[in-house]
């Protein structure tokens, strides 16, 4: 994902910064503890589709 795009998108819940996990192809909101998927290069920024970070198994969190 391009840095310019990362700089212009925000968490749909808190409007805060999203961190990009290139290995997992996920966007992470540390503030809300949510992980958003990227499908075919498109960020799925739908709060109801996000995964709570504390709900992930240790294998998923890596």
N, C-alpha and C positions, 0 to 999 in steps of 0.2 A: 504494500500500500504506500502511496506517495506521501511524503512528509507534508506537502502543501495541503493535501486533503485531510490528513490527521490534524493539522493545525486549525482547520475550519469546522470540524465536527465536534459535537459535545454529547455528553450523556443525556438521553431524553428525560431522565428522571430528575437529575439535579442540575443539569446544564454545565457540569464540570468537565474537566479534562479526561480524555480517554487515553489509556496507554495501549500500545500495539504489541501483541505477542506474535512475532513473525512465525515462530516455530509452530504454534497452535492455530495460527490464522484467527485470532480472537482479539476483540477490543475489550479492555478491562477498565471499569470504573472503580478505583480503589475506595473512593468516598462511600459509595453505596454497596460495595462488595458484589458487583454484578459483572458478568462476562457476556459479551455480545458476539454472536457468530458472524463470520464473513463467508458468504456463499457465492461461489463463482465470481469473486472479486467485489461483491456488493455487501456492504455492512448492513446487517439486519438490526436496526436500532429500534426495536419494538420491545418495550419494557416487559410485556407479558411473555416474550420469547427468550428473555435473558435468563441466565443460570446464576443462582446465588453461589458465590465463591465458597461459602462454608458447606454447601451441599455437594461439592465435588468430592469424588474419591481421591485418594493420594495419587493414583495413576493419572487421573484426568487433570490434576492441578499442575503437573510437570510440563 
